[in-house]
Every structure is written in structure tokens, then in C-alpha cells.
Amino acid sequence: MWSPFNNSQPLRKVHPDDVGTHVLDAYVLLCNANRRGIQVPSDVVSTLTQARAAAHAGMLEGALETKFWNAYGLLSSSIEPAERARRTYKITFYGVLAALLLGQFFFLGGASVRDKMTDLDKQIIEVKGKAAEAAEKRTATAVAKTVEAEQLTLLEKRQKAYLSLAQKMLQAVDGLVYLPLRPFGFHGFFYVAADPASELENTIIRSKLEMLLLFFSGYLLPMLYGLIGACAFVLRKLSDEIDKLTYAHDARVRYTLRLNIGVLTGLAVGWFLKPGAGDPFLTSLSPLALAFVAGYGSDLFFLCLDKIVNAFVSAGGATTMTTTATTTGSITAVKKSAVAAHVAGDVLAEAAALHASRTPRRAVGAGKQATPRTPRVNHALATALTNG
């Protein structure tokens, strides 16, 4: 019988042939863990060492074999799947980071071009205003007119240069979203003419750039920041689970859902939380930093949502009072009940608070005051008491 440790000493016949192979595979996992700097518990190392010596001697059996399979299962289910998951999420993290940097570049570049064009417009208006004022007062000299004309020409050239940059940015975005938007008929929305000549075309370019910047700042960048915050959380948890050998294969589904939740919280946190003057810490956070924090700690965000929902529930709703009168013989019992309905979102929670008040009334045609009784009193007993 073949042994992977010593070809001259076969394993005992009571064990299958592949036990030695599994022991060797477990040792390979152990070596890989040590090479990667993963700390393996000492009891696992001791069990594998004893199992290797026993398999080498053909004595791997009983309790030692049970301990070996447990240790081998711990290594194979914790180290290798965790390493694969860490590689997957690390690649995801770098991909999201690249997309975030690209989006941030477009946003900062577009905002800079927009601000520069706005400043140039103000300067051009100011120069034209001064020239018109000097011409009205007839105090402008030939030299002053020449200087003003040169300033105006220079400002207009700069304005055309920044307008050309805005045009190229829109063309780049049009190339990126052409195919995704084609089924919806918006594939040419960001397309602009190669050489806009009219003032109307220049205004259209500026308007499209402003719309693009609003989309980036209000939707795309918060989603990316929330996603990268969720990636940071997943990588941190994976590192802890790999070090402690507590990673389970089904955790991959939980971490994938965490990424989706990070996108949602990064987008929605700005709808519910606004940095206020009363909280200096929140005031110091930008909206994008708040989106990153929400993606990293999405549990806190959902706690805030639960508080908002509970505020609607505790506010209460309409209360309906119901009065029921029951007559038994000459005794009339009055029963009052209050039903309060609370609505929060799509959940209808109905709580009924019953307060029974039984008030005795004088029966019609009776000459005496009736004694208070329960509604379930016997009819014969009530008649006897009334006549007696």
C-alpha cells in the first residue's frame, strides 16, 4: 500500500489509501499559511504534526485521526476560501477606487472649468462696462481704448479655451454612456458640435456641463464613496477572520450584500442627515465623507431609519370609540372600547385597548333602582331579585 512519506513503509490496511495524501495536503496548507504570515492555532499545528508522524509510521487511527480531520477541515475551510475571497474583494476595491478617481477627476475638472468661465464672464462684463462709461464721458484716450480692446480680446480667447475644454469633457462622457443610453434613446444627449459658433450652442454646452456636475455630486460620487467604504469594511473583517481562522464560506454572500448596501447608504445618507451647526463633528464632514462613513458603518444608518419609522409609530393615529349596550331582563350594561390605529410606512399596527365601564340603568316600567350586575347574569335570577 502506497505512502506519500515513505515508499518502503506502507500505511496500515485499516486506513484508505488517500489518508496519507490528505495529511500531505494539510501540511501544504500549513506551509502556505506560514509563508503568508497567517497565524495558525498551536493545537492545529500540534495535531497535524502528530498525524504526520503517525501516518509515517502507519499508526494514524482512533482519536488522533478524528482530531486530524477536524484540524484539516479547519484549515481547508478557513484559509483557502478566505484567501480567494480576499483576492476577489481586493480586486473589487481597486476597481471601485479607479472608478472613483476617474469620477472625481471629471467632477473637479468640470467644476474648475465652470468656475473659470463664470469669472471670465464677470471680467468681460466689467471691461465692457468701463469702456462704455469712458465713451459716454468722452474721457477715454486712444491708448486706453487700445488697452481695453487687448484685455477684452485676451479674455474672450481664454473663455473660448475653457469652453473647448468643457466641450471635450462632454464628448468623453458621450463616448462612455453612448451604448448604455442607446436603448433609452438618450445616447446623443451629451453630444456637442465640433466648433460651436453661436451663442446658443455655447449656452447649451454650459448647461450640459452643469447638469453633468449635478449628477456627479448628487448621485454618482456618493454611491462610489459608499461602495468604497463598504469595501474597506469587508477587507477589514476578512483580515480579522483570516487571522482568527473563523471565516466561513457562506460569509461571501453576506459580504456581497454589504457592498450593495454600501451603494444604497452612500446615496441615501444625504437625504436624511444634514450636517448642522449644533454638531461640530458633522459640520466638519463633507457630503462625500459622510457617504463614505455611511457605507463603512451602514448598520448605524439603518438604526437612524428605524428611529424615524418609530417616530411615526409613537406619534399615534386615529382612535375609534365604540359603545355597546346589552340588556338582560331589566338590567342594561354599557361596554366601551377604544381602538387605536398606527400607520408607519407600509405597516399597519393596530392595538386595541379595552376599558369596560358597566353603568346600571333603570329598566323601563320598573319601580326600583336595579343593583349593578354582570352582563352574564341569569334571567330567572334577575327577575327574582327585581320582584323581591
DAKAHU-V457122 format. One record per residue. N is the residue number from 0. PHI is phi in whole degrees, -180 to 180 (* if undefined). OMEGA is omega in degrees with one decimal (* if undefined). D_LAST is the distance of its C-alpha to the last C-alpha in Angstrom with 1 decimal. Layout:
N&PHI&OMEGA&D_LAST ; N&PHI&OMEGA&D_LAST
This chain:
0&*&-169.7&107.4 ; 1&-82&175.4&107.8 ; 2&-127&-179.5&106.8 ; 3&-77&-177.1&106.9 ; 4&-99&-178.7&107.9 ; 5&-152&-176.4&110.7 ; 6&-68&-178.1&112.2 ; 7&-87&179.9&113.7 ; 8&-119&-179.8&110.4 ; 9&-74&174.3&107.8 ; 10&-71&180.0&104.1 ; 11&-67&-173.5&102.6 ; 12&-70&-177.0&101.8 ; 13&-73&-178.7&98.1 ; 14&-108&175.9&97.7 ; 15&-70&-174.7&98.2 ; 16&-67&-173.0&101.2 ; 17&-87&179.1&99.4 ; 18&-65&178.1&97.9 ; 19&-63&177.6&101.1 ; 20&-65&178.0&101.0 ; 21&-66&176.7&97.5 ; 22&-63&177.6&98.6 ; 23&-65&177.2&101.4 ; 24&-63&177.7&99.2 ; 25&-64&177.9&96.8 ; 26&-68&176.4&99.8 ; 27&-64&176.3&100.9 ; 28&-61&179.7&97.4 ; 29&-64&178.1&97.7 ; 30&-65&177.7&101.2 ; 31&-64&178.5&100.0 ; 32&-64&178.3&97.1 ; 33&-68&179.5&99.6 ; 34&-67&-179.8&102.0 ; 35&-87&179.3&99.3 ; 36&80&179.1&98.2 ; 37&-87&-178.3&94.8 ; 38&-81&179.8&93.6 ; 39&-99&178.6&92.6 ; 40&-55&-175.4&90.5 ; 41&-65&-179.7&92.7 ; 42&-67&176.4&90.8 ; 43&-67&178.4&91.5 ; 44&-63&-179.9&95.2 ; 45&-64&179.9&95.3 ; 46&-65&179.8&93.7 ; 47&-67&178.0&96.2 ; 48&-66&178.1&99.1 ; 49&-65&179.4&98.1 ; 50&-66&178.4&97.5 ; 51&-65&178.8&100.9 ; 52&-66&-179.9&102.7 ; 53&-69&178.6&100.8 ; 54&-67&177.2&101.6 ; 55&-63&179.2&105.2 ; 56&-92&-179.2&105.3 ; 57&75&-175.5&103.3 ; 58&-122&-179.4&100.4 ; 59&-81&-176.6&97.6 ; 60&-160&172.4&94.7 ; 61&66&-175.7&91.3 ; 62&-65&179.7&89.4 ; 63&-66&177.8&92.3 ; 64&-66&177.1&92.1 ; 65&-63&178.5&88.4 ; 66&-64&179.3&88.9 ; 67&-65&-178.8&91.8 ; 68&-64&176.8&89.7 ; 69&-65&179.7&86.9 ; 70&-67&178.8&89.5 ; 71&-65&177.1&91.3 ; 72&-64&178.0&88.1 ; 73&-64&179.6&87.3 ; 74&-67&-174.7&90.7 ; 75&-69&-178.3&90.8 ; 76&-91&-176.8&87.3 ; 77&-108&-171.6&87.5 ; 78&-80&-174.7&91.1 ; 79&-65&177.3&92.4 ; 80&-61&179.3&89.4 ; 81&-66&178.2&88.9 ; 82&-66&177.2&92.5 ; 83&-63&179.1&92.3 ; 84&-65&-179.9&89.1 ; 85&-67&176.3&90.8 ; 86&-65&-179.7&93.9 ; 87&-63&-177.7&91.7 ; 88&-74&175.2&89.7 ; 89&-68&176.1&92.9 ; 90&-64&176.9&94.6 ; 91&-61&-180.0&91.4 ; 92&-62&-179.5&91.5 ; 93&-68&176.1&95.2 ; 94&-65&178.2&94.6 ; 95&-65&179.2&91.8 ; 96&-64&177.6&93.9 ; 97&-64&178.0&96.8 ; 98&-64&179.1&94.6 ; 99&-66&178.7&93.1 ; 100&-64&178.4&96.6 ; 101&-65&178.2&97.7 ; 102&-65&177.8&94.7 ; 103&-66&177.6&95.1 ; 104&-63&179.0&98.8 ; 105&-63&-178.1&98.2 ; 106&-67&-179.4&95.5 ; 107&-66&177.6&97.7 ; 108&-64&179.2&100.8 ; 109&-66&178.5&99.0 ; 110&-66&177.8&97.4 ; 111&-65&178.6&100.8 ; 112&-63&179.2&102.5 ; 113&-62&-179.5&99.8 ; 114&-66&179.0&100.1 ; 115&-64&178.8&103.9 ; 116&-65&177.4&103.9 ; 117&-65&177.9&101.6 ; 118&-64&179.0&103.9 ; 119&-65&176.4&106.9 ; 120&-61&179.1&105.3 ; 121&-64&-179.8&104.8 ; 122&-66&179.0&108.4 ; 123&-64&178.5&109.8 ; 124&-64&179.9&107.9 ; 125&-65&179.3&109.0 ; 126&-64&178.8&112.7 ; 127&-65&178.3&112.6 ; 128&-66&177.5&110.9 ; 129&-64&179.2&113.7 ; 130&-64&179.2&116.4 ; 131&-67&179.2&114.9 ; 132&-67&178.6&114.6 ; 133&-67&178.9&118.2 ; 134&-68&179.1&119.5 ; 135&-69&179.7&117.7 ; 136&-86&179.7&119.3 ; 137&59&178.3&122.6 ; 138&-109&-177.0&122.9 ; 139&-81&176.0&123.1 ; 140&-91&179.7&126.5 ; 141&-65&179.6&127.9 ; 142&-66&179.4&127.3 ; 143&-63&178.0&123.7 ; 144&-64&179.4&123.1 ; 145&-65&179.3&124.7 ; 146&-64&179.2&122.5 ; 147&-64&178.3&119.4 ; 148&-66&178.4&120.4 ; 149&-67&177.1&121.0 ; 150&-61&-179.9&117.7 ; 151&-64&178.3&115.9 ; 152&-65&179.1&117.8 ; 153&-64&179.3&116.9 ; 154&-65&178.3&113.2 ; 155&-66&177.0&113.1 ; 156&-66&177.5&114.8 ; 157&-64&178.6&112.3 ; 158&-63&177.3&109.5 ; 159&-65&179.2&110.9 ; 160&-65&178.9&111.3 ; 161&-68&176.2&107.6 ; 162&-65&176.0&106.6 ; 163&-67&175.8&108.7 ; 164&-63&177.3&106.8 ; 165&-61&179.1&103.5 ; 166&-64&179.5&104.8 ; 167&-68&177.1&105.9 ; 168&-64&177.9&102.5 ; 169&-65&177.4&100.8 ; 170&-66&177.3&103.2 ; 171&-65&178.0&102.5 ; 172&-66&178.4&98.8 ; 173&-63&177.3&99.4 ; 174&-68&-179.5&101.3 ; 175&-76&-173.5&98.5 ; 176&-102&-176.2&95.6 ; 177&-62&-178.3&97.6 ; 178&-69&178.9&96.6 ; 179&-62&-177.2&92.9 ; 180&-91&-176.8&92.4 ; 181&-63&179.0&94.5 ; 182&-62&-177.7&91.6 ; 183&-97&177.9&89.7 ; 184&82&179.8&92.6 ; 185&-110&-174.6&93.0 ; 186&-69&179.0&96.0 ; 187&-107&-174.9&98.3 ; 188&-67&-177.2&96.0 ; 189&-92&178.9&98.0 ; 190&-74&178.0&101.4 ; 191&-131&-178.9&103.7 ; 192&-66&-177.7&107.1 ; 193&-67&-178.3&110.1 ; 194&-137&-179.2&111.6 ; 195&-66&-176.2&109.1 ; 196&-108&-175.4&111.2 ; 197&-92&177.7&108.8 ; 198&-68&178.0&106.4 ; 199&-64&178.8&103.6 ; 200&-65&176.4&104.3 ; 201&-64&177.7&104.4 ; 202&-66&178.2&101.0 ; 203&-64&179.1&99.6 ; 204&-62&179.6&100.9 ; 205&-65&-180.0&99.3 ; 206&-66&177.9&96.0 ; 207&-65&177.5&96.0 ; 208&-64&179.0&96.9 ; 209&-65&177.2&94.0 ; 210&-63&179.1&91.5 ; 211&-64&179.7&92.9 ; 212&-66&176.8&92.5 ; 213&-64&177.7&88.9 ; 214&-65&-179.6&88.2 ; 215&-64&-174.6&89.8 ; 216&-74&-175.7&88.1 ; 217&-94&-173.1&84.6 ; 218&-131&-170.4&84.4 ; 219&-67&-177.8&87.3 ; 220&-65&175.0&88.1 ; 221&-60&177.5&84.5 ; 222&-64&-179.8&84.0 ; 223&-67&177.9&87.2 ; 224&-67&174.9&86.4 ; 225&-65&179.2&83.0 ; 226&-68&-179.3&84.6 ; 227&-72&172.6&87.3 ; 228&-66&176.1&84.6 ; 229&-65&176.5&82.8 ; 230&-62&177.8&86.2 ; 231&-62&178.2&86.8 ; 232&-64&-178.5&83.4 ; 233&-65&179.8&84.1 ; 234&-64&178.6&87.5 ; 235&-65&179.2&86.3 ; 236&-64&178.4&83.5 ; 237&-64&179.2&86.1 ; 238&-62&178.4&88.5 ; 239&-65&-178.2&85.8 ; 240&-70&177.1&84.8 ; 241&-69&179.7&88.4 ; 242&-66&-177.3&89.2 ; 243&-96&-179.3&86.2 ; 244&56&179.6&86.5 ; 245&-116&-178.4&82.9 ; 246&-73&175.3&83.6 ; 247&-117&-174.8&81.8 ; 248&-64&-179.7&83.1 ; 249&-73&176.4&79.7 ; 250&-67&179.8&80.0 ; 251&-64&177.4&82.4 ; 252&-66&-179.7&79.7 ; 253&-65&-179.9&77.7 ; 254&-71&176.5&80.8 ; 255&-65&175.9&81.6 ; 256&-65&178.7&78.1 ; 257&-63&177.3&78.7 ; 258&-65&178.2&81.7 ; 259&-64&178.5&79.7 ; 260&-66&177.5&77.0 ; 261&-62&176.5&79.8 ; 262&-62&-178.3&81.0 ; 263&-66&-178.1&77.5 ; 264&-68&176.8&76.8 ; 265&-62&179.0&80.2 ; 266&-78&-169.8&79.6 ; 267&-92&-175.2&76.0 ; 268&-65&178.8&76.2 ; 269&-70&179.2&77.8 ; 270&-78&-172.1&74.9 ; 271&-111&-176.6&72.3 ; 272&-112&176.4&74.3 ; 273&-120&177.7&76.5 ; 274&-60&-178.1&78.6 ; 275&-108&-178.5&77.3 ; 276&-71&-177.9&78.9 ; 277&-77&-178.5&76.3 ; 278&-116&-177.2&77.4 ; 279&-66&-179.8&81.1 ; 280&-69&178.3&81.3 ; 281&-67&179.1&79.9 ; 282&-66&-179.0&82.1 ; 283&-76&-179.2&85.2 ; 284&-88&173.2&84.4 ; 285&-79&178.7&85.8 ; 286&-59&179.6&83.7 ; 287&-72&175.1&85.8 ; 288&-65&176.6&85.4 ; 289&-64&176.9&81.6 ; 290&-66&177.4&81.9 ; 291&-64&179.3&83.8 ; 292&-63&178.9&81.3 ; 293&-65&177.0&78.4 ; 294&-68&179.2&80.3 ; 295&-73&-179.9&81.0 ; 296&-116&-177.0&77.4 ; 297&-66&179.0&75.3 ; 298&-63&178.7&72.3 ; 299&-66&178.6&72.0 ; 300&-64&179.4&72.1 ; 301&-70&173.1&69.3 ; 302&-64&176.3&67.2 ; 303&-63&177.2&67.8 ; 304&-63&178.5&66.6 ; 305&-64&177.7&63.4 ; 306&-65&178.2&62.8 ; 307&-65&178.5&63.2 ; 308&-65&179.4&60.8 ; 309&-67&176.9&58.2 ; 310&-64&176.2&58.6 ; 311&-68&-178.5&57.3 ; 312&-68&-176.9&54.4 ; 313&-74&179.3&53.3 ; 314&-67&176.9&53.6 ; 315&86&179.7&50.5 ; 316&-135&-177.5&49.7 ; 317&-77&178.7&47.2 ; 318&-115&-178.1&43.5 ; 319&-110&178.4&41.0 ; 320&-99&-179.7&37.3 ; 321&-124&180.0&34.8 ; 322&-118&-178.8&31.2 ; 323&-125&179.3&28.8 ; 324&-111&-179.8&25.3 ; 325&-124&-178.0&22.9 ; 326&-111&176.5&19.7 ; 327&-124&-175.5&17.1 ; 328&66&178.7&14.4 ; 329&-107&-177.8&13.5 ; 330&-110&178.2&15.0 ; 331&-114&179.4&18.7 ; 332&-109&179.9&21.0 ; 333&-109&-177.9&24.5 ; 334&-123&179.6&27.4 ; 335&-113&178.9&30.8 ; 336&-137&179.3&34.0 ; 337&-117&179.1&37.6 ; 338&-119&-179.0&40.6 ; 339&-110&-179.9&44.1 ; 340&-109&179.5&47.3 ; 341&-121&-178.5&50.6 ; 342&-120&175.1&53.9 ; 343&-140&-178.6&57.2 ; 344&69&-179.3&60.1 ; 345&-101&-175.3&59.3 ; 346&-106&176.9&56.3 ; 347&-109&179.4&52.7 ; 348&-107&-176.0&50.4 ; 349&-113&179.4&46.7 ; 350&-115&-177.9&44.3 ; 351&-109&176.9&40.6 ; 352&-110&-174.7&38.5 ; 353&-103&176.0&34.8 ; 354&-130&-176.2&32.5 ; 355&-90&177.3&28.8 ; 356&-124&-177.5&26.7 ; 357&-102&-177.3&23.1 ; 358&-110&-180.0&21.8 ; 359&-72&177.5&18.2 ; 360&-124&178.0&18.2 ; 361&-76&179.8&16.0 ; 362&-70&-179.4&15.3 ; 363&-67&178.4&17.2 ; 364&84&-179.5&15.5 ; 365&-88&-177.1&12.3 ; 366&-95&-176.2&11.8 ; 367&-124&175.1&10.4 ; 368&-75&-178.7&12.4 ; 369&-75&176.7&11.5 ; 370&-80&-179.1&12.2 ; 371&-58&179.4&15.6 ; 372&-131&173.8&15.7 ; 373&-78&-178.8&18.8 ; 374&-62&-175.5&19.9 ; 375&-95&-179.1&20.0 ; 376&-68&-179.5&16.3 ; 377&-69&-176.5&15.4 ; 378&-64&-179.3&14.2 ; 379&-65&-179.3&12.1 ; 380&-67&177.9&10.5 ; 381&-65&178.2&9.9 ; 382&-65&180.0&8.4 ; 383&-64&-179.6&5.9 ; 384&-68&-177.5&5.2 ; 385&-71&-179.1&5.5 ; 386&-74&-178.4&3.8 ; 387&-77&*&0.0
